[in-house]
Amino acid sequence: MSRWQRMGVVISVLWLIGLPIYLLVDANRQASKALALCLSVARTDAEMHWCQAGVRFVTPSEMAHTLVAANNDTIALWALMLGPIIICWIIGSITVATARWGSSPAYSKVRLRG
C-alpha cells in the first residue's frame, strides 16, 4: 500500500469515528441552547418543568443504537458516514490513474505525434 493510500485509510477511519462524535456533540449543543432559551422565558415552576421535559439530549449509547437499529435513521447516518469516503476514494483513484496515464511513455509518444 502506498503512502497516499495509507493516508487515505487513516483519514477514512478518522471520519468514521469522528462524524458520529461530532453529530452527538452538535445535537446536544442545540438541545442545550433550546433548553436555555426556554428556561429564560419560563416564569413558573410548571413552565420550567415543561422546558426540561421537552428537551431531549442524545447519549452515546443512543447514537450507537442508531448505528445498528436498521431503520431510516440508520440508513441516513451510514450514508452520511460512507458517502463522502466512497466519493473521495473514487475521485482520488481517477486522479491517480489520470496522472499515471498522462506521465506514461506511451502517452508522451501520442502527444508528440498529435
C-alpha positions in Angstrom: 0.0 0.0 0.0 1.4 3.4 -1.0 1.9 6.3 1.4 -1.1 8.1 -0.1 -3.3 5.0 0.3 -2.3 4.6 3.9 -3.1 8.3 4.5 -6.5 7.8 2.8 -7.3 4.9 5.1 -6.3 6.9 8.2 -8.5 9.8 7.1 -11.4 7.4 6.3 -11.2 5.8 9.7 -11.0 9.2 11.5 -14.1 10.3 9.5 -16.0 7.2 10.5 -15.1 7.7 14.2 -15.3 11.5 14.3 -18.5 12.1 12.4 -20.8 10.4 14.9 -19.0 12.1 17.8 -19.4 15.5 16.0 -23.1 14.8 15.4 -23.6 13.8 19.1 -21.9 17.0 20.4 -23.8 19.2 17.9 -27.2 17.7 18.7 -26.5 18.1 22.4 -25.3 21.7 21.9 -28.5 22.5 20.0 -30.6 20.9 22.8 -28.7 22.9 25.4 -29.4 26.2 23.6 -33.1 25.3 23.2 -33.3 24.5 27.0 -31.5 27.7 27.9 -33.9 29.8 25.7 -37.0 28.0 27.1 -35.8 28.5 30.7 -35.1 32.1 30.1 -38.7 32.8 29.3 -40.3 30.4 31.8 -41.9 32.1 34.7 -43.4 29.3 36.8 -42.1 26.0 38.0 -44.6 24.2 35.7 -43.2 26.0 32.7 -39.6 25.2 33.8 -40.6 21.6 34.2 -42.2 21.7 30.8 -39.0 23.1 29.3 -36.9 20.3 30.9 -39.2 17.6 29.8 -39.4 18.9 26.2 -35.6 18.9 25.5 -34.0 15.6 24.7 -30.3 15.1 24.9 -28.6 12.3 22.9 -26.4 9.9 24.8 -23.5 7.9 23.3 -25.5 4.7 23.7 -28.4 6.1 21.8 -26.0 7.1 19.0 -24.6 3.6 19.0 -28.1 2.1 18.9 -28.9 4.3 15.9 -25.9 2.9 14.0 -27.3 -0.6 14.3 -31.1 -0.1 14.6 -31.8 -1.0 11.0 -34.3 1.8 10.4 -34.3 5.0 8.3 -32.1 6.9 10.7 -29.5 4.1 10.5 -29.5 4.2 6.7 -29.2 8.0 6.7 -26.4 8.0 9.2 -24.4 5.3 7.4 -24.9 7.1 4.1 -23.6 10.3 5.6 -20.6 8.4 7.0 -19.8 6.3 4.0 -20.9 8.5 1.1 -18.1 11.1 1.3 -15.5 8.3 1.8 -16.6 6.5 -1.3 -16.7 9.7 -3.4 -13.3 10.8 -2.2 -11.8 7.3 -3.0 -13.3 7.4 -6.5 -12.1 10.9 -7.2 -8.6 10.0 -5.8 -8.4 6.9 -7.9 -9.4 8.7 -11.1 -6.9 11.4 -10.3 -4.0 9.0 -9.7 -4.9 6.9 -12.8 -5.1 10.0 -15.0 -1.7 11.3 -13.6 -0.1 8.0 -14.3 -1.6 7.7 -17.7 -0.5 11.3 -18.5 3.1 10.7 -17.5 3.4 7.3 -19.2 5.9 6.9 -22.1 3.1 5.7 -24.5 1.1 8.9 -23.9 4.2 11.1 -24.5 4.6 9.5 -27.9 1.0 10.1 -28.8 1.2 13.6 -27.6 4.3 14.4 -29.7 2.7 13.0 -32.9 -0.5 14.9 -32.5 
